[in-house]
Amino acid sequence: MNTRLLRKIEKHITDEPEKFDMADWIGSDYTKTRPHCGTTCCIGGWAAVETGWRVVSRKDIWGYFEHYFVDPNNKEFAPLSAMMSAARKALNINEKEADRLFYSDNWPSPFQEVEDNIRSTKKDKAKNAVARIEHFIETGE
């Protein structure tokens, strides 16, 4: 397990909770206004971004922004599955571990409850995610 990268992700989540969102690997901006601060990412999304994957936003034919993943090895657009695999490999975890970490539906109950609570703020969810990562580092679950 790459605890150094996990701690880097924790710091990023703590420093900029508004850029963290477990709802999507790379958050989409469904408005016609490009966000000035970039996009949001989940734990797996930040693992990929921290290891060189880039996100490129382009307007679709209706004028809305869509996000694409750029593979750092060949500089070409890549499917989400390739980015997911890269995040897992960068963290040196297997598929089962990645499922437990990358998808909040698979988190242990106390962490899942905060993530799913509609009253949880961005800061609440960021603090919860950092605690979830720490739990994962300590227990592997």
N, C-alpha and C positions, 0 to 999 in steps of 0.2 A: 504494500500500500504506500502510495506517495503522500506521506503526511505533510511534507513541505508544500506541495501544491494545494492540498486541502487547507492548510493554514493560510496560504496566500488568498484562496477563495474566501475564507472566513473574514480576513481583513478587508477585502474588497466589499463584501456584503455589509460588514459593520460600518465602513467608511461611507458607503453610498447605498443605503437601503432602498432608495428610489429606483435603483437600477437592478434590483433583484425581484424576480417573480417566478415562483414555482409552477405557475399555470402554463408556461410554454418554454421550450428550449431557447428560442429567441423570440422575444415579444414582438408582435406585429403592431404597427401603427395603422389602424384602419381609418384614419382621418386623412384629409388631403394636406395636412401640415406635417412636415418632417420634424420629429422631436429634436430639439437643439442639443440634448444631452446623449443622443444615441438611443440604443434600445435596451430593454431589460433582458436578463437571462436567468435561467434556473442554475442549480449547482452544476449540472452537467454542461450546460451552455457556457458557463464561465470557465470550466475546466478546458473546454475546447478553445475558447477565445484566448485564455492565458497561455496556450501552447501554440499559438500562431494562426489559428483559424480566424478569418475575418468575416464580417457581416457587411454585405453591400445592400443598400436600399435603392430601389428603383421604382419609378411610378409605373403602374400597370396601365392598360389601355383606358381605364375609367378615371385615371388620375389619382388613384390611391397608392400608397407606398406598400411594397412587398419586400421581404428580406430574403437574401440568398446567401448561401454559405460558400466561402472560397477556401479551397484546400491549399494549405501553405506549401505543399510539396510540388504541385503542378500549376498553381495559380488559376485553376479552373473552377467553375461552379460545381458543387457536389451535392448529392442528396443528403437529407437529414441523417439517414442511417450511417453514412460515412463519418459524419461529424460525431455521432453518438459513439461509434466504435473508437474514434480517436480520443474522445474524452475518457472512455473506459481504460484504454491502453495507457494514456498519460497518467491516470491515477493508479495504474497497476492493480486493478481489481477485475474480478471475473464478472460474467454477465449477471449472475444471481445477485452479487453484491451491488452492481450498478443499478439493477432494478430496485433494490432496497434503498439506495441513496438518491437516485435521480427522479424517482416518482413518489410524490408525497402520499399517494394512496397506499403505498407499501411501507410507510413510516410506522414506527411503534405508536400506539394510541395517543400518548400525551402530546407528541409532536404533531401528529395528524390533526388533533383537535384544534390546536392553535392555528394551523395552516388553513383549515376549513371554516373557521369561525368568521362570519361576515363582519364582526365587530373588531377583528384584529387589524391593527394599523400596519403600514409598511415597516415601521420600526419593530413592532411586535413580531411580525413574520421574519424579519431579518435576524432578530435576537434568537428566535426559535430555530431558524435554520442553522445558525452557528452552534447552538446547543445540540442540534441533530447531528451535525458533522462531528462534533466532539464525542458524542455517544457512539457514532460509527467508528471513529478512530479507536476508542477504548474497547468496544465490544465486537466490532465487525458486523453488527446488525443495525 
